[in-house]
């Protein structure tokens, strides 16, 4: 089975930066995405990247977050800049393959506070 390892989370101050990584054990990553969830709320889509490298972002993170993908490393990244307290959430990565079902990470806590 495919394993996803999420890393790079933790705490940051408002205006700071964090870089999240999602490394998959299976090659040929087709596309990826990042989602986040806070207690009592639905999981929210944050960003996605297609196989061709096209990116899309939720309005709440446009201009601040950047999603990218390294095919050689089977890894999807989320660079988070200009962090705000409202970015605090558990972040989940999703890796998309053509051959198998999408794979979700276990979640990574990000906390933004003074």
Secondary structure, 3 states (H helix, E strand, C coil): CCCEEEECCEEECCCCCEEEEEEECCCCCCEEEEEEECCCCCCEEEEEECCCCCEEECCCCCCCEEEEEEHHHCEEEEEECCCCHHHCEEEEEEEECCCCCCEECCCEEEEECC
